[in-house]
Amino acid sequence: METDKRQKRVASAIQEAMSRLLIQEFPNASNGLITVTGVEMTADLKTARVFLSLYGALDREAVWSLLEKRKGFLRKALASLVKLKYNPSLIFSLDRTAELEERLDRLIELAKKR
């Protein structure tokens, strides 16, 4: 139970720090928005799965490529912002919740019209 609380606290701290880092690293994302929607930590706190949503006219392939290329830098920068015993490795995942919600809304509207 205590581990669960610690995982959530660490995940929250990483989410906040990663949000700030992405704003600094992607200043030219004027035609879109990159949002950290959540972070899940493994029980040993050595791996963080960072869920991201991409909004607007961002080139997803370019964003993912840049994220993978800058992963080492982001991990190092994260270590300076969030003091932990171990600096977690990062796994970036696309959060499709917003897309699914939008699709469901369109389907509901379509069903109402029929």
Z-matrix of the N, CA and C atoms (Angstrom, degrees):
N
C 1 1.452
C 2 1.531 1 111.01
N 3 1.320 2 116.68 1 -44.92
C 4 1.464 3 120.98 2 177.96
C 5 1.525 4 110.72 3 -62.60
N 6 1.346 5 116.55 4 -38.80
C 7 1.465 6 120.79 5 178.40
C 8 1.522 7 110.26 6 -61.29
N 9 1.333 8 115.88 7 -40.65
C 10 1.457 9 120.94 8 178.96
C 11 1.527 10 111.11 9 -59.68
N 12 1.317 11 116.67 10 -44.20
C 13 1.467 12 121.15 11 178.82
C 14 1.521 13 110.15 12 -64.34
N 15 1.322 14 115.87 13 -42.56
C 16 1.466 15 119.93 14 -179.67
C 17 1.527 16 110.18 15 -63.86
N 18 1.331 17 116.90 16 -42.76
C 19 1.469 18 120.17 17 177.80
C 20 1.521 19 110.44 18 -57.58
N 21 1.322 20 117.01 19 -43.13
C 22 1.460 21 120.98 20 -178.73
C 23 1.523 22 111.61 21 -67.61
N 24 1.332 23 117.36 22 -40.39
C 25 1.463 24 120.93 23 178.95
C 26 1.530 25 110.63 24 -64.89
N 27 1.321 26 115.87 25 -45.17
C 28 1.465 27 120.06 26 179.44
C 29 1.526 28 110.11 27 -65.33
N 30 1.330 29 117.23 28 -42.75
C 31 1.468 30 121.29 29 179.08
C 32 1.522 31 110.76 30 -60.15
N 33 1.323 32 116.85 31 -41.51
C 34 1.458 33 121.42 32 179.48
C 35 1.528 34 110.95 33 -64.62
N 36 1.327 35 116.51 34 -43.43
C 37 1.473 36 120.55 35 179.31
C 38 1.524 37 110.66 36 -64.56
N 39 1.314 38 116.73 37 -40.73
C 40 1.464 39 120.57 38 179.26
C 41 1.525 40 110.79 39 -67.56
N 42 1.335 41 117.08 40 -39.79
C 43 1.458 42 120.34 41 178.83
C 44 1.526 43 110.65 42 -60.63
N 45 1.320 44 117.17 43 -44.97
C 46 1.460 45 121.12 44 -179.77
C 47 1.530 46 110.83 45 -63.95
N 48 1.332 47 116.52 46 -46.85
C 49 1.464 48 120.43 47 -178.78
C 50 1.529 49 111.41 48 -66.02
N 51 1.328 50 116.79 49 -41.84
C 52 1.464 51 120.41 50 -179.48
C 53 1.526 52 110.62 51 -65.79
N 54 1.313 53 117.74 52 -34.78
C 55 1.466 54 120.88 53 176.69
C 56 1.522 55 110.13 54 -60.23
N 57 1.334 56 116.28 55 -45.44
C 58 1.466 57 120.84 56 178.84
C 59 1.528 58 110.97 57 -63.98
N 60 1.322 59 116.03 58 -43.44
C 61 1.467 60 120.03 59 -179.25
C 62 1.520 61 111.76 60 -61.70
N 63 1.315 62 117.20 61 -42.09
C 64 1.464 63 119.98 62 -178.38
C 65 1.528 64 111.70 63 -67.02
N 66 1.325 65 116.72 64 -32.94
C 67 1.465 66 119.68 65 175.96
C 68 1.528 67 109.30 66 -64.06
N 69 1.332 68 116.20 67 -40.67
C 70 1.466 69 120.44 68 179.34
C 71 1.526 70 111.82 69 -70.38
N 72 1.331 71 116.91 70 -39.08
C 73 1.464 72 121.61 71 -174.83
C 74 1.520 73 113.57 72 -79.92
N 75 1.324 74 117.33 73 -23.53
C 76 1.462 75 121.35 74 -178.38
C 77 1.525 76 110.39 75 -121.69
N 78 1.335 77 117.55 76 58.01
C 79 1.468 78 119.35 77 -178.52
C 80 1.525 79 112.60 78 -68.99
N 81 1.311 80 117.61 79 -21.42
C 82 1.467 81 121.14 80 -178.28
C 83 1.518 82 112.66 81 -91.39
N 84 1.318 83 116.62 82 17.27
C 85 1.465 84 119.90 83 178.86
C 86 1.522 85 109.75 84 -84.50
N 87 1.337 86 115.35 85 41.65
C 88 1.468 87 120.66 86 -176.85
C 89 1.525 88 111.96 87 -66.99
N 90 1.317 89 116.52 88 -22.24
C 91 1.466 90 119.37 89 179.35
C 92 1.526 91 111.31 90 -95.90
N 93 1.328 92 117.01 91 12.91
C 94 1.454 93 120.52 92 178.77
C 95 1.509 94 111.17 93 -170.66
N 96 1.304 95 114.91 94 -176.94
C 97 1.456 96 121.47 95 -175.90
C 98 1.517 97 109.61 96 -140.57
N 99 1.318 98 116.45 97 133.48
C 100 1.462 99 122.23 98 174.49
C 101 1.514 100 106.70 99 -109.56
N 102 1.322 101 116.90 100 122.50
C 103 1.453 102 121.90 101 -176.66
C 104 1.521 103 110.36 102 -122.37
N 105 1.324 104 116.47 103 133.66
C 106 1.469 105 121.42 104 172.80
C 107 1.523 106 106.04 105 -85.47
N 108 1.331 107 116.14 106 109.55
C 109 1.462 108 120.23 107 -176.27
C 110 1.519 109 113.23 108 -91.38
N 111 1.316 110 116.86 109 -15.74
C 112 1.457 111 119.27 110 178.59
C 113 1.511 112 111.45 111 179.27
N 114 1.326 113 115.13 112 163.28
C 115 1.456 114 122.15 113 176.37
C 116 1.523 115 107.27 114 -139.05
N 117 1.312 116 116.27 115 133.98
C 118 1.460 117 121.90 116 174.73
C 119 1.523 118 107.99 117 -117.87
N 120 1.315 119 116.02 118 131.14
C 121 1.460 120 122.19 119 179.80
C 122 1.525 121 109.88 120 -104.38
N 123 1.325 122 115.86 121 145.12
C 124 1.458 123 119.44 122 171.41
C 125 1.525 124 107.69 123 -72.83
N 126 1.321 125 117.23 124 163.14
C 127 1.464 126 121.94 125 -177.29
C 128 1.529 127 112.31 126 -59.34
N 129 1.334 128 117.60 127 -33.54
C 130 1.466 129 120.60 128 -179.82
C 131 1.535 130 112.60 129 -85.46
N 132 1.329 131 117.63 130 1.08
C 133 1.469 132 124.94 131 178.42
C 134 1.523 133 113.37 132 61.11
N 135 1.327 134 117.24 133 23.59
C 136 1.466 135 120.51 134 -178.49
C 137 1.528 136 112.65 135 -98.92
N 138 1.322 137 117.11 136 -9.39
C 139 1.468 138 120.96 137 179.93
C 140 1.528 139 109.37 138 -136.68
N 141 1.321 140 115.49 139 133.42
C 142 1.462 141 121.67 140 177.08
C 143 1.519 142 108.58 141 -118.82
N 144 1.334 143 116.38 142 123.21
C 145 1.468 144 121.22 143 172.68
C 146 1.522 145 106.19 144 -94.83
N 147 1.327 146 114.92 145 116.33
C 148 1.462 147 122.07 146 -175.83
C 149 1.522 148 108.07 147 -102.87
N 150 1.334 149 116.42 148 118.51
C 151 1.459 150 121.78 149 -179.93
C 152 1.526 151 109.04 150 -94.10
N 153 1.332 152 115.19 151 128.82
C 154 1.459 153 121.80 152 -176.96
C 155 1.523 154 110.96 153 -123.16
N 156 1.320 155 114.77 154 144.09
C 157 1.465 156 121.27 155 170.64
C 158 1.514 157 107.71 156 -115.21
N 159 1.310 158 115.93 157 138.10
C 160 1.461 159 121.95 158 178.76
C 161 1.521 160 107.55 159 -113.84
N 162 1.320 161 116.19 160 122.71
C 163 1.459 162 121.80 161 -179.22
C 164 1.519 163 109.37 162 -117.73
N 165 1.301 164 115.71 163 151.21
C 166 1.450 165 120.58 164 176.32
C 167 1.516 166 112.15 165 88.71
N 168 1.313 167 115.04 166 -156.02
C 169 1.462 168 121.60 167 -172.98
C 170 1.528 169 112.29 168 -95.16
N 171 1.307 170 116.80 169 36.50
C 172 1.469 171 120.05 170 178.43
C 173 1.526 172 110.40 171 -73.29
N 174 1.306 173 115.97 172 143.02
C 175 1.460 174 121.76 173 174.04
C 176 1.525 175 107.12 174 -82.43
N 177 1.316 176 116.20 175 103.58
C 178 1.471 177 120.96 176 -174.38
C 179 1.520 178 113.04 177 -58.05
N 180 1.311 179 116.31 178 -42.60
C 181 1.467 180 119.95 179 -179.63
C 182 1.528 181 110.38 180 -60.62
N 183 1.328 182 116.48 181 -43.31
C 184 1.463 183 120.62 182 -179.38
C 185 1.527 184 111.01 183 -66.61
N 186 1.333 185 116.28 184 -40.25
C 187 1.471 186 120.21 185 179.12
C 188 1.527 187 110.36 186 -63.36
N 189 1.348 188 117.59 187 -47.63
C 190 1.473 189 120.24 188 -178.82
C 191 1.521 190 110.84 189 -64.98
N 192 1.313 191 116.37 190 -38.36
C 193 1.458 192 120.12 191 178.21
C 194 1.532 193 110.67 192 -62.73
N 195 1.320 194 116.25 193 -45.03
C 196 1.458 195 120.67 194 179.00
C 197 1.527 196 111.46 195 -65.62
N 198 1.314 197 117.10 196 -40.41
C 199 1.466 198 120.48 197 177.54
C 200 1.524 199 110.98 198 -59.96
N 201 1.316 200 116.63 199 -45.34
C 202 1.465 201 120.19 200 179.91
C 203 1.523 202 110.86 201 -65.39
N 204 1.340 203 115.88 202 -39.40
C 205 1.458 204 120.35 203 -179.33
C 206 1.529 205 110.87 204 -67.02
N 207 1.335 206 117.16 205 -37.19
C 208 1.465 207 122.87 206 -176.25
C 209 1.531 208 113.38 207 -95.27
N 210 1.329 209 117.54 208 7.50
C 211 1.464 210 121.24 209 -175.91
C 212 1.526 211 112.10 210 -57.28
N 213 1.314 212 118.55 211 -43.10
C 214 1.461 213 122.05 212 179.21
C 215 1.518 214 111.87 213 -61.79
N 216 1.333 215 115.82 214 -45.36
C 217 1.461 216 119.99 215 177.55
C 218 1.523 217 110.91 216 -62.35
N 219 1.344 218 117.07 217 -46.30
C 220 1.465 219 120.90 218 -179.73
C 221 1.523 220 111.18 219 -60.49
N 222 1.328 221 116.08 220 -39.72
C 223 1.464 222 120.60 221 179.53
C 224 1.534 223 110.36 222 -64.25
N 225 1.321 224 116.50 223 -43.55
C 226 1.466 225 121.17 224 179.59
C 227 1.534 226 110.11 225 -65.67
N 228 1.320 227 117.03 226 -44.36
C 229 1.464 228 121.31 227 179.48
C 230 1.530 229 110.21 228 -63.97
N 231 1.311 230 116.39 229 -38.54
C 232 1.467 231 121.45 230 178.16
C 233 1.528 232 110.32 231 -62.07
N 234 1.324 233 116.54 232 -39.96
C 235 1.469 234 121.11 233 -179.99
C 236 1.527 235 111.33 234 -61.89
N 237 1.334 236 117.08 235 -32.78
C 238 1.461 237 119.08 236 179.45
C 239 1.530 238 111.82 237 -76.76
N 240 1.335 239 117.52 238 -22.20
C 241 1.468 240 121.41 239 -179.44
C 242 1.523 241 112.92 240 -91.92
N 243 1.333 242 116.68 241 -34.73
C 244 1.469 243 121.59 242 -177.37
C 245 1.525 244 107.39 243 -119.44
N 246 1.311 245 116.06 244 110.94
C 247 1.462 246 120.97 245 -177.25
C 248 1.530 247 110.10 246 -82.69
N 249 1.331 248 115.42 247 111.08
C 250 1.458 249 122.51 248 179.28
C 251 1.521 250 109.33 249 -132.40
N 252 1.323 251 115.61 250 161.54
C 253 1.459 252 119.84 251 177.21
C 254 1.525 253 110.32 252 -63.77
N 255 1.332 254 115.96 253 -43.12
C 256 1.465 255 122.13 254 178.26
C 257 1.520 256 108.47 255 -118.32
N 258 1.310 257 116.06 256 139.54
C 259 1.451 258 121.56 257 175.06
C 260 1.535 259 107.02 258 -85.34
N 261 1.322 260 117.98 259 111.57
C 262 1.464 261 119.39 260 -173.70
C 263 1.529 262 113.48 261 -67.69
N 264 1.323 263 115.32 262 144.61
C 265 1.457 264 119.68 263 171.37
C 266 1.526 265 106.97 264 -73.73
N 267 1.324 266 116.22 265 152.69
C 268 1.462 267 121.46 266 -174.49
C 269 1.521 268 110.93 267 -110.49
N 270 1.315 269 114.77 268 135.90
C 271 1.464 270 122.19 269 172.62
C 272 1.523 271 106.15 270 -125.04
N 273 1.324 272 116.68 271 119.12
C 274 1.462 273 120.54 272 179.57
C 275 1.524 274 109.64 273 -93.70
N 276 1.337 275 115.13 274 133.88
C 277 1.463 276 121.71 275 178.87
C 278 1.515 277 109.03 276 -132.46
N 279 1.312 278 115.39 277 144.07
C 280 1.459 279 120.77 278 178.35
C 281 1.522 280 108.96 279 -81.07
N 282 1.319 281 116.32 280 127.58
C 283 1.466 282 122.01 281 176.09
C 284 1.526 283 107.25 282 -93.69
N 285 1.294 284 116.35 283 112.03
C 286 1.469 285 121.33 284 -176.28
C 287 1.526 286 112.72 285 -96.53
N 288 1.321 287 118.11 286 13.06
C 289 1.459 288 121.60 287 -177.08
C 290 1.521 289 111.93 288 -57.20
N 291 1.319 290 117.48 289 -47.43
C 292 1.468 291 120.66 290 -178.03
C 293 1.528 292 110.88 291 -62.19
N 294 1.335 293 116.90 292 -41.43
C 295 1.464 294 120.60 293 178.43
C 296 1.525 295 110.67 294 -62.98
N 297 1.324 296 116.64 295 -43.12
C 298 1.463 297 120.43 296 -179.84
C 299 1.522 298 111.14 297 -65.54
N 300 1.342 299 117.06 298 -40.10
C 301 1.454 300 120.34 299 178.33
C 302 1.521 301 110.88 300 -62.91
N 303 1.320 302 116.46 301 -42.97
C 304 1.461 303 120.92 302 179.39
C 305 1.532 304 110.49 303 -62.97
N 306 1.320 305 115.91 304 -42.55
C 307 1.469 306 120.32 305 179.40
C 308 1.531 307 110.97 306 -64.11
N 309 1.334 308 116.53 307 -42.64
C 310 1.461 309 120.28 308 177.33
C 311 1.522 310 111.44 309 -62.35
N 312 1.338 311 116.89 310 -41.33
C 313 1.465 312 120.25 311 177.83
C 314 1.520 313 111.23 312 -60.37
N 315 1.331 314 116.72 313 -42.77
C 316 1.476 315 120.14 314 178.65
C 317 1.525 316 110.72 315 -63.43
N 318 1.341 317 116.71 316 -41.82
C 319 1.465 318 120.14 317 179.52
C 320 1.519 319 111.90 318 -65.44
N 321 1.319 320 117.06 319 -38.54
C 322 1.465 321 120.74 320 178.42
C 323 1.523 322 110.15 321 -65.59
N 324 1.336 323 116.72 322 -44.02
C 325 1.467 324 120.59 323 178.11
C 326 1.524 325 111.07 324 -61.85
N 327 1.337 326 115.96 325 -40.94
C 328 1.456 327 120.59 326 177.89
C 329 1.530 328 110.68 327 -63.31
N 330 1.326 329 117.33 328 -41.47
C 331 1.451 330 121.53 329 179.85
C 332 1.537 331 110.68 330 -66.68
N 333 1.319 332 117.88 331 -36.86
C 334 1.462 333 122.05 332 178.64
C 335 1.525 334 110.56 333 -64.74
N 336 1.337 335 117.06 334 -37.50
C 337 1.465 336 121.00 335 -179.19
C 338 1.510 337 112.03 336 -68.55
N 339 1.324 338 116.01 337 -29.21
C 340 1.461 339 119.84 338 -179.32
C 341 1.491 340 108.18 339 -84.30
